[in-house]
Amino acid sequence: MKIEQDVVGTVNNIIAQALCCDIEQVTKDKDMYYDLLADSLTMLDIFIALEQTYSIAYTEDDITKVERVEDLYRFVEVHI
């Protein structure tokens, strides 16, 4: 599955803003928790931002399934 470039850019921006990190640090293979140091509240912030940006709904289960940045790309692609 090829992820649209605009989805990648938007998701990377949302992640960088939520984690207060440089966007260059956000790459598809990074682990949200171990590499980027996200916690459960930050993940919730990211999903709220995705919901507002793309008008997509999410569940708690969706949040727990995300491990890598690439998982967020796939989540958005499937729901838009």
mmJSON file of the N, C-alpha and C atoms, coordinates in Angstrom:
{"data_MODEL":{"atom_site":{
"group_PDB":["ATOM","ATOM","ATOM","ATOM","ATOM","ATOM","ATOM","ATOM","ATOM","ATOM","ATOM","ATOM","ATOM","ATOM","ATOM","ATOM","ATOM","ATOM","ATOM","ATOM","ATOM","ATOM","ATOM","ATOM","ATOM","ATOM","ATOM","ATOM","ATOM","ATOM","ATOM","ATOM","ATOM","ATOM","ATOM","ATOM","ATOM","ATOM","ATOM","ATOM","ATOM","ATOM","ATOM","ATOM","ATOM","ATOM","ATOM","ATOM","ATOM","ATOM","ATOM","ATOM","ATOM","ATOM","ATOM","ATOM","ATOM","ATOM","ATOM","ATOM","ATOM","ATOM","ATOM","ATOM","ATOM","ATOM","ATOM","ATOM","ATOM","ATOM","ATOM","ATOM","ATOM","ATOM","ATOM","ATOM","ATOM","ATOM","ATOM","ATOM","ATOM","ATOM","ATOM","ATOM","ATOM","ATOM","ATOM","ATOM","ATOM","ATOM","ATOM","ATOM","ATOM","ATOM","ATOM","ATOM","ATOM","ATOM","ATOM","ATOM","ATOM","ATOM","ATOM","ATOM","ATOM","ATOM","ATOM","ATOM","ATOM","ATOM","ATOM","ATOM","ATOM","ATOM","ATOM","ATOM","ATOM","ATOM","ATOM","ATOM","ATOM","ATOM","ATOM","ATOM","ATOM","ATOM","ATOM","ATOM","ATOM","ATOM","ATOM","ATOM","ATOM","ATOM","ATOM","ATOM","ATOM","ATOM","ATOM","ATOM","ATOM","ATOM","ATOM","ATOM","ATOM","ATOM","ATOM","ATOM","ATOM","ATOM","ATOM","ATOM","ATOM","ATOM","ATOM","ATOM","ATOM","ATOM","ATOM","ATOM","ATOM","ATOM","ATOM","ATOM","ATOM","ATOM","ATOM","ATOM","ATOM","ATOM","ATOM","ATOM","ATOM","ATOM","ATOM","ATOM","ATOM","ATOM","ATOM","ATOM","ATOM","ATOM","ATOM","ATOM","ATOM","ATOM","ATOM","ATOM","ATOM","ATOM","ATOM","ATOM","ATOM","ATOM","ATOM","ATOM","ATOM","ATOM","ATOM","ATOM","ATOM","ATOM","ATOM","ATOM","ATOM","ATOM","ATOM","ATOM","ATOM","ATOM","ATOM","ATOM","ATOM","ATOM","ATOM","ATOM","ATOM","ATOM","ATOM","ATOM","ATOM","ATOM","ATOM","ATOM","ATOM","ATOM","ATOM","ATOM","ATOM","ATOM","ATOM","ATOM","ATOM","ATOM","ATOM","ATOM","ATOM","ATOM","ATOM","ATOM"],
"id":[1,2,3,4,5,6,7,8,9,10,11,12,13,14,15,16,17,18,19,20,21,22,23,24,25,26,27,28,29,30,31,32,33,34,35,36,37,38,39,40,41,42,43,44,45,46,47,48,49,50,51,52,53,54,55,56,57,58,59,60,61,62,63,64,65,66,67,68,69,70,71,72,73,74,75,76,77,78,79,80,81,82,83,84,85,86,87,88,89,90,91,92,93,94,95,96,97,98,99,100,101,102,103,104,105,106,107,108,109,110,111,112,113,114,115,116,117,118,119,120,121,122,123,124,125,126,127,128,129,130,131,132,133,134,135,136,137,138,139,140,141,142,143,144,145,146,147,148,149,150,151,152,153,154,155,156,157,158,159,160,161,162,163,164,165,166,167,168,169,170,171,172,173,174,175,176,177,178,179,180,181,182,183,184,185,186,187,188,189,190,191,192,193,194,195,196,197,198,199,200,201,202,203,204,205,206,207,208,209,210,211,212,213,214,215,216,217,218,219,220,221,222,223,224,225,226,227,228,229,230,231,232,233,234,235,236,237,238,239,240],
"type_symbol":["N","C","C","N","C","C","N","C","C","N","C","C","N","C","C","N","C","C","N","C","C","N","C","C","N","C","C","N","C","C","N","C","C","N","C","C","N","C","C","N","C","C","N","C","C","N","C","C","N","C","C","N","C","C","N","C","C","N","C","C","N","C","C","N","C","C","N","C","C","N","C","C","N","C","C","N","C","C","N","C","C","N","C","C","N","C","C","N","C","C","N","C","C","N","C","C","N","C","C","N","C","C","N","C","C","N","C","C","N","C","C","N","C","C","N","C","C","N","C","C","N","C","C","N","C","C","N","C","C","N","C","C","N","C","C","N","C","C","N","C","C","N","C","C","N","C","C","N","C","C","N","C","C","N","C","C","N","C","C","N","C","C","N","C","C","N","C","C","N","C","C","N","C","C","N","C","C","N","C","C","N","C","C","N","C","C","N","C","C","N","C","C","N","C","C","N","C","C","N","C","C","N","C","C","N","C","C","N","C","C","N","C","C","N","C","C","N","C","C","N","C","C","N","C","C","N","C","C","N","C","C","N","C","C","N","C","C","N","C","C"],
"label_atom_id":["N","CA","C","N","CA","C","N","CA","C","N","CA","C","N","CA","C","N","CA","C","N","CA","C","N","CA","C","N","CA","C","N","CA","C","N","CA","C","N","CA","C","N","CA","C","N","CA","C","N","CA","C","N","CA","C","N","CA","C","N","CA","C","N","CA","C","N","CA","C","N","CA","C","N","CA","C","N","CA","C","N","CA","C","N","CA","C","N","CA","C","N","CA","C","N","CA","C","N","CA","C","N","CA","C","N","CA","C","N","CA","C","N","CA","C","N","CA","C","N","CA","C","N","CA","C","N","CA","C","N","CA","C","N","CA","C","N","CA","C","N","CA","C","N","CA","C","N","CA","C","N","CA","C","N","CA","C","N","CA","C","N","CA","C","N","CA","C","N","CA","C","N","CA","C","N","CA","C","N","CA","C","N","CA","C","N","CA","C","N","CA","C","N","CA","C","N","CA","C","N","CA","C","N","CA","C","N","CA","C","N","CA","C","N","CA","C","N","CA","C","N","CA","C","N","CA","C","N","CA","C","N","CA","C","N","CA","C","N","CA","C","N","CA","C","N","CA","C","N","CA","C","N","CA","C","N","CA","C","N","CA","C","N","CA","C","N","CA","C","N","CA","C","N","CA","C","N","CA","C"],
"label_alt_id":[null,null,null,null,null,null,null,null,null,null,null,null,null,null,null,null,null,null,null,null,null,null,null,null,null,null,null,null,null,null,null,null,null,null,null,null,null,null,null,null,null,null,null,null,null,null,null,null,null,null,null,null,null,null,null,null,null,null,null,null,null,null,null,null,null,null,null,null,null,null,null,null,null,null,null,null,null,null,null,null,null,null,null,null,null,null,null,null,null,null,null,null,null,null,null,null,null,null,null,null,null,null,null,null,null,null,null,null,null,null,null,null,null,null,null,null,null,null,null,null,null,null,null,null,null,null,null,null,null,null,null,null,null,null,null,null,null,null,null,null,null,null,null,null,null,null,null,null,null,null,null,null,null,null,null,null,null,null,null,null,null,null,null,null,null,null,null,null,null,null,null,null,null,null,null,null,null,null,null,null,null,null,null,null,null,null,null,null,null,null,null,null,null,null,null,null,null,null,null,null,null,null,null,null,null,null,null,null,null,null,null,null,null,null,null,null,null,null,null,null,null,null,null,null,null,null,null,null,null,null,null,null,null,null,null,null,null,null,null,null],
"label_comp_id":["MET","MET","MET","LYS","LYS","LYS","ILE","ILE","ILE","GLU","GLU","GLU","GLN","GLN","GLN","ASP","ASP","ASP","VAL","VAL","VAL","VAL","VAL","VAL","GLY","GLY","GLY","THR","THR","THR","VAL","VAL","VAL","ASN","ASN","ASN","ASN","ASN","ASN","ILE","ILE","ILE","ILE","ILE","ILE","ALA","ALA","ALA","GLN","GLN","GLN","ALA","ALA","ALA","LEU","LEU","LEU","CYS","CYS","CYS","CYS","CYS","CYS","ASP","ASP","ASP","ILE","ILE","ILE","GLU","GLU","GLU","GLN","GLN","GLN","VAL","VAL","VAL","THR","THR","THR","LYS","LYS","LYS","ASP","ASP","ASP","LYS","LYS","LYS","ASP","ASP","ASP","MET","MET","MET","TYR","TYR","TYR","TYR","TYR","TYR","ASP","ASP","ASP","LEU","LEU","LEU","LEU","LEU","LEU","ALA","ALA","ALA","ASP","ASP","ASP","SER","SER","SER","LEU","LEU","LEU","THR","THR","THR","MET","MET","MET","LEU","LEU","LEU","ASP","ASP","ASP","ILE","ILE","ILE","PHE","PHE","PHE","ILE","ILE","ILE","ALA","ALA","ALA","LEU","LEU","LEU","GLU","GLU","GLU","GLN","GLN","GLN","THR","THR","THR","TYR","TYR","TYR","SER","SER","SER","ILE","ILE","ILE","ALA","ALA","ALA","TYR","TYR","TYR","THR","THR","THR","GLU","GLU","GLU","ASP","ASP","ASP","ASP","ASP","ASP","ILE","ILE","ILE","THR","THR","THR","LYS","LYS","LYS","VAL","VAL","VAL","GLU","GLU","GLU","ARG","ARG","ARG","VAL","VAL","VAL","GLU","GLU","GLU","ASP","ASP","ASP","LEU","LEU","LEU","TYR","TYR","TYR","ARG","ARG","ARG","PHE","PHE","PHE","VAL","VAL","VAL","GLU","GLU","GLU","VAL","VAL","VAL","HIS","HIS","HIS","ILE","ILE","ILE"],
"label_asym_id":["A","A","A","A","A","A","A","A","A","A","A","A","A","A","A","A","A","A","A","A","A","A","A","A","A","A","A","A","A","A","A","A","A","A","A","A","A","A","A","A","A","A","A","A","A","A","A","A","A","A","A","A","A","A","A","A","A","A","A","A","A","A","A","A","A","A","A","A","A","A","A","A","A","A","A","A","A","A","A","A","A","A","A","A","A","A","A","A","A","A","A","A","A","A","A","A","A","A","A","A","A","A","A","A","A","A","A","A","A","A","A","A","A","A","A","A","A","A","A","A","A","A","A","A","A","A","A","A","A","A","A","A","A","A","A","A","A","A","A","A","A","A","A","A","A","A","A","A","A","A","A","A","A","A","A","A","A","A","A","A","A","A","A","A","A","A","A","A","A","A","A","A","A","A","A","A","A","A","A","A","A","A","A","A","A","A","A","A","A","A","A","A","A","A","A","A","A","A","A","A","A","A","A","A","A","A","A","A","A","A","A","A","A","A","A","A","A","A","A","A","A","A","A","A","A","A","A","A","A","A","A","A","A","A","A","A","A","A","A","A"],
"label_entity_id":["1","1","1","1","1","1","1","1","1","1","1","1","1","1","1","1","1","1","1","1","1","1","1","1","1","1","1","1","1","1","1","1","1","1","1","1","1","1","1","1","1","1","1","1","1","1","1","1","1","1","1","1","1","1","1","1","1","1","1","1","1","1","1","1","1","1","1","1","1","1","1","1","1","1","1","1","1","1","1","1","1","1","1","1","1","1","1","1","1","1","1","1","1","1","1","1","1","1","1","1","1","1","1","1","1","1","1","1","1","1","1","1","1","1","1","1","1","1","1","1","1","1","1","1","1","1","1","1","1","1","1","1","1","1","1","1","1","1","1","1","1","1","1","1","1","1","1","1","1","1","1","1","1","1","1","1","1","1","1","1","1","1","1","1","1","1","1","1","1","1","1","1","1","1","1","1","1","1","1","1","1","1","1","1","1","1","1","1","1","1","1","1","1","1","1","1","1","1","1","1","1","1","1","1","1","1","1","1","1","1","1","1","1","1","1","1","1","1","1","1","1","1","1","1","1","1","1","1","1","1","1","1","1","1","1","1","1","1","1","1"],
"label_seq_id":[1,1,1,2,2,2,3,3,3,4,4,4,5,5,5,6,6,6,7,7,7,8,8,8,9,9,9,10,10,10,11,11,11,12,12,12,13,13,13,14,14,14,15,15,15,16,16,16,17,17,17,18,18,18,19,19,19,20,20,20,21,21,21,22,22,22,23,23,23,24,24,24,25,25,25,26,26,26,27,27,27,28,28,28,29,29,29,30,30,30,31,31,31,32,32,32,33,33,33,34,34,34,35,35,35,36,36,36,37,37,37,38,38,38,39,39,39,40,40,40,41,41,41,42,42,42,43,43,43,44,44,44,45,45,45,46,46,46,47,47,47,48,48,48,49,49,49,50,50,50,51,51,51,52,52,52,53,53,53,54,54,54,55,55,55,56,56,56,57,57,57,58,58,58,59,59,59,60,60,60,61,61,61,62,62,62,63,63,63,64,64,64,65,65,65,66,66,66,67,67,67,68,68,68,69,69,69,70,70,70,71,71,71,72,72,72,73,73,73,74,74,74,75,75,75,76,76,76,77,77,77,78,78,78,79,79,79,80,80,80],
"pdbx_PDB_ins_code":[null,null,null,null,null,null,null,null,null,null,null,null,null,null,null,null,null,null,null,null,null,null,null,null,null,null,null,null,null,null,null,null,null,null,null,null,null,null,null,null,null,null,null,null,null,null,null,null,null,null,null,null,null,null,null,null,null,null,null,null,null,null,null,null,null,null,null,null,null,null,null,null,null,null,null,null,null,null,null,null,null,null,null,null,null,null,null,null,null,null,null,null,null,null,null,null,null,null,null,null,null,null,null,null,null,null,null,null,null,null,null,null,null,null,null,null,null,null,null,null,null,null,null,null,null,null,null,null,null,null,null,null,null,null,null,null,null,null,null,null,null,null,null,null,null,null,null,null,null,null,null,null,null,null,null,null,null,null,null,null,null,null,null,null,null,null,null,null,null,null,null,null,null,null,null,null,null,null,null,null,null,null,null,null,null,null,null,null,null,null,null,null,null,null,null,null,null,null,null,null,null,null,null,null,null,null,null,null,null,null,null,null,null,null,null,null,null,null,null,null,null,null,null,null,null,null,null,null,null,null,null,null,null,null,null,null,null,null,null,null],
"Cartn_x":[0.846,0.0,0.884,0.707,1.464,0.695,1.335,0.718,0.888,-0.193,-0.144,0.83,1.604,2.621,2.024,0.823,0.218,-0.2,-0.615,-0.943,0.316,1.406,2.672,3.085,3.054,3.45,2.568,1.261,0.318,0.473,0.554,0.714,2.04,3.105,4.399,4.338,3.654,3.5,2.738,1.659,0.861,1.709,2.467,3.314,4.381,5.053,6.12,5.584,4.389,3.788,3.422,2.83,2.397,3.581,4.687,5.859,6.899,6.615,7.556,8.952,8.995,10.274,10.4,11.597,11.826,11.154,10.576,9.88,10.848,12.121,13.12,13.264,12.908,12.981,11.85,10.8,9.614,9.749,10.044,10.122,9.273,8.888,7.915,8.34,9.634,10.102,10.31,10.087,10.295,9.177,9.573,8.615,8.093,6.772,6.161,6.58,6.744,7.012,8.504,9.272,10.676,11.579,11.289,12.139,11.702,10.389,9.881,9.374,9.357,9.013,7.589,6.66,5.249,4.714,3.744,3.04,1.565,0.758,-0.645,-1.404,-1.097,-1.775,-1.373,-0.113,0.336,-0.317,-0.435,-1.09,-2.543,-3.199,-4.578,-4.626,-3.69,-3.614,-3.432,-2.592,-2.341,-3.614,-4.326,-5.559,-6.65,-6.707,-7.675,-7.344,-6.066,-5.654,-5.968,-5.761,-6.107,-7.612,-8.386,-9.847,-10.287,-9.699,-10.06,-9.602,-8.442,-7.884,-8.615,-8.904,-9.464,-10.927,-11.532,-12.926,-13.129,-12.224,-12.324,-12.492,-13.218,-13.446,-12.402,-12.112,-11.174,-11.7,-11.141,-11.492,-10.226,-10.419,-9.271,-8.426,-9.087,-8.391,-7.475,-7.931,-7.099,-5.806,-5.913,-4.735,-3.752,-4.26,-3.373,-2.686,-3.232,-2.627,-1.441,-1.295,-0.218,1.076,2.098,3.431,4.419,4.334,5.263,4.536,5.295,4.737,3.958,4.5,3.852,2.446,2.23,0.89,-0.114,0.318,-0.563,-0.892,0.112,-0.153,-1.244,-1.102,-2.065,-3.454,-3.512,-4.783,-5.519,-4.8,-5.428,-5.853,-4.979,-5.3,-6.55,-6.7,-7.847,-9.139,-9.047,-10.252,-10.674,-9.85,-10.257,-10.845],
"Cartn_y":[-1.185,0.0,1.238,2.072,3.321,4.415,5.011,6.072,7.393,8.152,9.45,10.383,11.122,12.013,13.103,13.605,14.652,14.104,12.834,12.197,12.094,11.66,11.525,12.877,13.923,15.238,15.764,15.596,16.08,15.314,13.993,13.166,13.487,13.638,13.978,15.32,16.297,17.599,17.469,16.703,16.505,15.846,14.827,14.123,15.078,15.812,16.727,17.791,18.321,19.33,18.73,17.544,16.915,16.555,16.17,15.739,16.843,18.021,19.149,18.732,18.085,17.661,18.169,18.067,18.465,17.455,17.949,17.069,16.065,16.404,15.494,14.221,14.294,13.124,12.129,12.577,11.75,11.048,9.752,8.938,7.694,7.081,5.988,4.816,4.573,3.412,3.677,4.916,5.241,4.667,4.137,3.654,4.861,4.964,6.123,6.237,5.111,5.118,5.101,4.241,4.086,5.095,5.404,6.346,7.794,8.034,9.404,9.78,8.811,9.026,9.547,9.074,9.431,8.662,9.257,8.552,8.472,7.879,7.659,8.975,9.994,11.279,11.952,11.843,12.397,11.67,10.353,9.582,10.022,10.282,10.765,12.129,13.007,14.305,14.138,13.203,12.945,12.459,11.543,11.033,12.1,12.967,14.078,15.0,15.286,16.134,15.465,14.156,13.424,13.468,13.326,13.382,14.755,15.808,17.165,17.458,16.962,17.234,16.48,15.21,14.344,13.967,14.439,14.089,12.579,11.911,10.458,10.129,9.072,8.623,7.567,7.468,6.463,5.869,4.724,4.068,3.925,3.576,3.328,2.192,1.21,0.085,0.548,1.534,2.08,2.652,3.358,3.974,2.902,1.85,0.818,0.001,0.014,-0.739,-0.014,1.259,2.04,1.833,1.398,1.273,2.179,2.186,2.969,4.102,5.073,6.199,5.683,4.678,4.1,3.577,3.112,2.65,3.8,4.993,6.157,6.503,6.389,6.625,5.672,4.399,3.384,3.66,4.034,4.335,5.435,6.503,7.607,7.155,6.463,6.01,5.137,4.263,3.358,4.123,5.199,5.891,7.128,7.538,8.707,8.292],
"Cartn_z":[0.0,0.0,0.0,-0.989,-1.064,-0.331,0.635,1.424,0.676,0.562,-0.103,0.617,-0.162,0.398,1.282,0.941,1.773,3.129,3.177,4.469,5.316,4.71,5.443,6.024,5.222,5.695,6.804,6.644,7.661,8.965,8.874,10.08,10.762,9.988,10.581,11.31,10.728,11.384,12.698,12.69,13.903,14.992,14.615,15.588,16.139,15.26,15.699,16.642,16.332,17.213,18.568,18.553,19.811,20.697,20.07,20.835,21.009,20.445,20.516,20.052,18.887,18.334,16.898,16.353,14.968,14.046,12.974,12.039,11.404,11.318,10.755,11.584,12.861,13.739,13.464,12.81,12.592,11.242,11.292,10.079,10.268,9.154,9.212,10.084,10.225,10.98,12.466,12.911,14.331,15.195,16.342,17.323,18.095,18.194,18.848,20.312,20.972,22.41,22.736,22.074,22.421,21.722,20.459,19.73,19.926,19.86,19.939,21.333,22.23,23.645,23.873,23.058,23.266,24.473,25.151,26.215,25.824,26.681,26.324,26.117,26.895,26.722,25.408,25.056,23.788,22.623,22.743,21.682,21.532,22.644,22.586,21.886,22.199,21.527,20.019,19.625,18.209,17.527,18.163,17.565,17.499,18.492,18.447,17.278,17.09,15.964,14.628,14.539,13.312,13.063,14.133,14.035,13.512,14.044,13.624,12.197,11.83,10.505,9.405,9.67,8.626,8.84,9.916,10.237,10.293,10.996,11.163,12.637,12.894,14.267,14.632,15.895,16.38,17.667,18.034,19.291,20.139,21.38,22.254,21.687,21.081,20.475,19.341,18.563,17.482,18.052,19.152,19.768,20.238,20.843,21.378,20.277,19.072,17.966,17.336,17.605,16.993,17.771,17.044,17.62,16.902,15.581,14.766,14.064,13.614,12.866,11.658,10.993,9.815,10.128,11.343,11.751,11.706,12.046,11.974,10.522,9.644,8.218,7.732,8.073,7.627,8.213,9.482,10.116,9.336,9.022,8.292,6.899,6.193,4.831,4.8,5.778,5.818,6.118,6.891,7.361,6.569,5.597,4.808,3.474],
"occupancy":[1.0,1.0,1.0,1.0,1.0,1.0,1.0,1.0,1.0,1.0,1.0,1.0,1.0,1.0,1.0,1.0,1.0,1.0,1.0,1.0,1.0,1.0,1.0,1.0,1.0,1.0,1.0,1.0,1.0,1.0,1.0,1.0,1.0,1.0,1.0,1.0,1.0,1.0,1.0,1.0,1.0,1.0,1.0,1.0,1.0,1.0,1.0,1.0,1.0,1.0,1.0,1.0,1.0,1.0,1.0,1.0,1.0,1.0,1.0,1.0,1.0,1.0,1.0,1.0,1.0,1.0,1.0,1.0,1.0,1.0,1.0,1.0,1.0,1.0,1.0,1.0,1.0,1.0,1.0,1.0,1.0,1.0,1.0,1.0,1.0,1.0,1.0,1.0,1.0,1.0,1.0,1.0,1.0,1.0,1.0,1.0,1.0,1.0,1.0,1.0,1.0,1.0,1.0,1.0,1.0,1.0,1.0,1.0,1.0,1.0,1.0,1.0,1.0,1.0,1.0,1.0,1.0,1.0,1.0,1.0,1.0,1.0,1.0,1.0,1.0,1.0,1.0,1.0,1.0,1.0,1.0,1.0,1.0,1.0,1.0,1.0,1.0,1.0,1.0,1.0,1.0,1.0,1.0,1.0,1.0,1.0,1.0,1.0,1.0,1.0,1.0,1.0,1.0,1.0,1.0,1.0,1.0,1.0,1.0,1.0,1.0,1.0,1.0,1.0,1.0,1.0,1.0,1.0,1.0,1.0,1.0,1.0,1.0,1.0,1.0,1.0,1.0,1.0,1.0,1.0,1.0,1.0,1.0,1.0,1.0,1.0,1.0,1.0,1.0,1.0,1.0,1.0,1.0,1.0,1.0,1.0,1.0,1.0,1.0,1.0,1.0,1.0,1.0,1.0,1.0,1.0,1.0,1.0,1.0,1.0,1.0,1.0,1.0,1.0,1.0,1.0,1.0,1.0,1.0,1.0,1.0,1.0,1.0,1.0,1.0,1.0,1.0,1.0,1.0,1.0,1.0,1.0,1.0,1.0,1.0,1.0,1.0,1.0,1.0,1.0],
"B_iso_or_equiv":[0.0,0.0,0.0,0.0,0.0,0.0,0.0,0.0,0.0,0.0,0.0,0.0,0.0,0.0,0.0,0.0,0.0,0.0,0.0,0.0,0.0,0.0,0.0,0.0,0.0,0.0,0.0,0.0,0.0,0.0,0.0,0.0,0.0,0.0,0.0,0.0,0.0,0.0,0.0,0.0,0.0,0.0,0.0,0.0,0.0,0.0,0.0,0.0,0.0,0.0,0.0,0.0,0.0,0.0,0.0,0.0,0.0,0.0,0.0,0.0,0.0,0.0,0.0,0.0,0.0,0.0,0.0,0.0,0.0,0.0,0.0,0.0,0.0,0.0,0.0,0.0,0.0,0.0,0.0,0.0,0.0,0.0,0.0,0.0,0.0,0.0,0.0,0.0,0.0,0.0,0.0,0.0,0.0,0.0,0.0,0.0,0.0,0.0,0.0,0.0,0.0,0.0,0.0,0.0,0.0,0.0,0.0,0.0,0.0,0.0,0.0,0.0,0.0,0.0,0.0,0.0,0.0,0.0,0.0,0.0,0.0,0.0,0.0,0.0,0.0,0.0,0.0,0.0,0.0,0.0,0.0,0.0,0.0,0.0,0.0,0.0,0.0,0.0,0.0,0.0,0.0,0.0,0.0,0.0,0.0,0.0,0.0,0.0,0.0,0.0,0.0,0.0,0.0,0.0,0.0,0.0,0.0,0.0,0.0,0.0,0.0,0.0,0.0,0.0,0.0,0.0,0.0,0.0,0.0,0.0,0.0,0.0,0.0,0.0,0.0,0.0,0.0,0.0,0.0,0.0,0.0,0.0,0.0,0.0,0.0,0.0,0.0,0.0,0.0,0.0,0.0,0.0,0.0,0.0,0.0,0.0,0.0,0.0,0.0,0.0,0.0,0.0,0.0,0.0,0.0,0.0,0.0,0.0,0.0,0.0,0.0,0.0,0.0,0.0,0.0,0.0,0.0,0.0,0.0,0.0,0.0,0.0,0.0,0.0,0.0,0.0,0.0,0.0,0.0,0.0,0.0,0.0,0.0,0.0,0.0,0.0,0.0,0.0,0.0,0.0],
"pdbx_formal_charge":[null,null,null,null,null,null,null,null,null,null,null,null,null,null,null,null,null,null,null,null,null,null,null,null,null,null,null,null,null,null,null,null,null,null,null,null,null,null,null,null,null,null,null,null,null,null,null,null,null,null,null,null,null,null,null,null,null,null,null,null,null,null,null,null,null,null,null,null,null,null,null,null,null,null,null,null,null,null,null,null,null,null,null,null,null,null,null,null,null,null,null,null,null,null,null,null,null,null,null,null,null,null,null,null,null,null,null,null,null,null,null,null,null,null,null,null,null,null,null,null,null,null,null,null,null,null,null,null,null,null,null,null,null,null,null,null,null,null,null,null,null,null,null,null,null,null,null,null,null,null,null,null,null,null,null,null,null,null,null,null,null,null,null,null,null,null,null,null,null,null,null,null,null,null,null,null,null,null,null,null,null,null,null,null,null,null,null,null,null,null,null,null,null,null,null,null,null,null,null,null,null,null,null,null,null,null,null,null,null,null,null,null,null,null,null,null,null,null,null,null,null,null,null,null,null,null,null,null,null,null,null,null,null,null,null,null,null,null,null,null],
"auth_seq_id":[1,1,1,2,2,2,3,3,3,4,4,4,5,5,5,6,6,6,7,7,7,8,8,8,9,9,9,10,10,10,11,11,11,12,12,12,13,13,13,14,14,14,15,15,15,16,16,16,17,17,17,18,18,18,19,19,19,20,20,20,21,21,21,22,22,22,23,23,23,24,24,24,25,25,25,26,26,26,27,27,27,28,28,28,29,29,29,30,30,30,31,31,31,32,32,32,33,33,33,34,34,34,35,35,35,36,36,36,37,37,37,38,38,38,39,39,39,40,40,40,41,41,41,42,42,42,43,43,43,44,44,44,45,45,45,46,46,46,47,47,47,48,48,48,49,49,49,50,50,50,51,51,51,52,52,52,53,53,53,54,54,54,55,55,55,56,56,56,57,57,57,58,58,58,59,59,59,60,60,60,61,61,61,62,62,62,63,63,63,64,64,64,65,65,65,66,66,66,67,67,67,68,68,68,69,69,69,70,70,70,71,71,71,72,72,72,73,73,73,74,74,74,75,75,75,76,76,76,77,77,77,78,78,78,79,79,79,80,80,80],
"auth_comp_id":["MET","MET","MET","LYS","LYS","LYS","ILE","ILE","ILE","GLU","GLU","GLU","GLN","GLN","GLN","ASP","ASP","ASP","VAL","VAL","VAL","VAL","VAL","VAL","GLY","GLY","GLY","THR","THR","THR","VAL","VAL","VAL","ASN","ASN","ASN","ASN","ASN","ASN","ILE","ILE","ILE","ILE","ILE","ILE","ALA","ALA","ALA","GLN","GLN","GLN","ALA","ALA","ALA","LEU","LEU","LEU","CYS","CYS","CYS","CYS","CYS","CYS","ASP","ASP","ASP","ILE","ILE","ILE","GLU","GLU","GLU","GLN","GLN","GLN","VAL","VAL","VAL","THR","THR","THR","LYS","LYS","LYS","ASP","ASP","ASP","LYS","LYS","LYS","ASP","ASP","ASP","MET","MET","MET","TYR","TYR","TYR","TYR","TYR","TYR","ASP","ASP","ASP","LEU","LEU","LEU","LEU","LEU","LEU","ALA","ALA","ALA","ASP","ASP","ASP","SER","SER","SER","LEU","LEU","LEU","THR","THR","THR","MET","MET","MET","LEU","LEU","LEU","ASP","ASP","ASP","ILE","ILE","ILE","PHE","PHE","PHE","ILE","ILE","ILE","ALA","ALA","ALA","LEU","LEU","LEU","GLU","GLU","GLU","GLN","GLN","GLN","THR","THR","THR","TYR","TYR","TYR","SER","SER","SER","ILE","ILE","ILE","ALA","ALA","ALA","TYR","TYR","TYR","THR","THR","THR","GLU","GLU","GLU","ASP","ASP","ASP","ASP","ASP","ASP","ILE","ILE","ILE","THR","THR","THR","LYS","LYS","LYS","VAL","VAL","VAL","GLU","GLU","GLU","ARG","ARG","ARG","VAL","VAL","VAL","GLU","GLU","GLU","ASP","ASP","ASP","LEU","LEU","LEU","TYR","TYR","TYR","ARG","ARG","ARG","PHE","PHE","PHE","VAL","VAL","VAL","GLU","GLU","GLU","VAL","VAL","VAL","HIS","HIS","HIS","ILE","ILE","ILE"],
"auth_asym_id":["A","A","A","A","A","A","A","A","A","A","A","A","A","A","A","A","A","A","A","A","A","A","A","A","A","A","A","A","A","A","A","A","A","A","A","A","A","A","A","A","A","A","A","A","A","A","A","A","A","A","A","A","A","A","A","A","A","A","A","A","A","A","A","A","A","A","A","A","A","A","A","A","A","A","A","A","A","A","A","A","A","A","A","A","A","A","A","A","A","A","A","A","A","A","A","A","A","A","A","A","A","A","A","A","A","A","A","A","A","A","A","A","A","A","A","A","A","A","A","A","A","A","A","A","A","A","A","A","A","A","A","A","A","A","A","A","A","A","A","A","A","A","A","A","A","A","A","A","A","A","A","A","A","A","A","A","A","A","A","A","A","A","A","A","A","A","A","A","A","A","A","A","A","A","A","A","A","A","A","A","A","A","A","A","A","A","A","A","A","A","A","A","A","A","A","A","A","A","A","A","A","A","A","A","A","A","A","A","A","A","A","A","A","A","A","A","A","A","A","A","A","A","A","A","A","A","A","A","A","A","A","A","A","A","A","A","A","A","A","A"],
"auth_atom_id":["N","CA","C","N","CA","C","N","CA","C","N","CA","C","N","CA","C","N","CA","C","N","CA","C","N","CA","C","N","CA","C","N","CA","C","N","CA","C","N","CA","C","N","CA","C","N","CA","C","N","CA","C","N","CA","C","N","CA","C","N","CA","C","N","CA","C","N","CA","C","N","CA","C","N","CA","C","N","CA","C","N","CA","C","N","CA","C","N","CA","C","N","CA","C","N","CA","C","N","CA","C","N","CA","C","N","CA","C","N","CA","C","N","CA","C","N","CA","C","N","CA","C","N","CA","C","N","CA","C","N","CA","C","N","CA","C","N","CA","C","N","CA","C","N","CA","C","N","CA","C","N","CA","C","N","CA","C","N","CA","C","N","CA","C","N","CA","C","N","CA","C","N","CA","C","N","CA","C","N","CA","C","N","CA","C","N","CA","C","N","CA","C","N","CA","C","N","CA","C","N","CA","C","N","CA","C","N","CA","C","N","CA","C","N","CA","C","N","CA","C","N","CA","C","N","CA","C","N","CA","C","N","CA","C","N","CA","C","N","CA","C","N","CA","C","N","CA","C","N","CA","C","N","CA","C","N","CA","C","N","CA","C","N","CA","C","N","CA","C","N","CA","C","N","CA","C","N","CA","C"],
"pdbx_PDB_model_num":[1,1,1,1,1,1,1,1,1,1,1,1,1,1,1,1,1,1,1,1,1,1,1,1,1,1,1,1,1,1,1,1,1,1,1,1,1,1,1,1,1,1,1,1,1,1,1,1,1,1,1,1,1,1,1,1,1,1,1,1,1,1,1,1,1,1,1,1,1,1,1,1,1,1,1,1,1,1,1,1,1,1,1,1,1,1,1,1,1,1,1,1,1,1,1,1,1,1,1,1,1,1,1,1,1,1,1,1,1,1,1,1,1,1,1,1,1,1,1,1,1,1,1,1,1,1,1,1,1,1,1,1,1,1,1,1,1,1,1,1,1,1,1,1,1,1,1,1,1,1,1,1,1,1,1,1,1,1,1,1,1,1,1,1,1,1,1,1,1,1,1,1,1,1,1,1,1,1,1,1,1,1,1,1,1,1,1,1,1,1,1,1,1,1,1,1,1,1,1,1,1,1,1,1,1,1,1,1,1,1,1,1,1,1,1,1,1,1,1,1,1,1,1,1,1,1,1,1,1,1,1,1,1,1,1,1,1,1,1,1]
}}}
